[in-house]
Amino acid sequence: MEARKAGYEIPDRVYNPMIRALRSHAKAYSRNDWELQIKTYACYVLAAAGRPEKSTMLYLKNNELKDMSDYSHYQLAGAFALSGDINTARSLFPTTVRTQDVK
């Protein structure tokens, strides 16, 4: 995804299956912390690609947040920010982060 954004030619036959695989990872049932991290990262990459998985992002925010690492909190916040929902993104930062400094 980053290579395509940088102007490299990435064929759709490679790019589209990658997006489908990320959607699959985002929607997969997570049984442990590692799978929850993969799901969160998949949501971040999809949002960066302009194809956010908003229902999964909301599910993570509303149901899995307490079980997520700080790093995953930031990735989920990034996914919301890249999707245009800055207020939700700010709400996901730990209280030690001054959100007024986040643009």
JOHULIN-V485135 format. One record per helix or strand of 2 or more residues. SS is the DSSP state (a for helix, b for strand). FROM is the first residue (numbers start at 1). LEN is the number of residues. Records with the same first field share a line. If there is no record, write none. Layout:
BEGIN
SS=FROM-LEN + FROM-LEN
END
This chain:
BEGIN
a=2-4 + 12-16 + 33-16 + 54-14 + 70-13 + 86-6 + 99-3
END
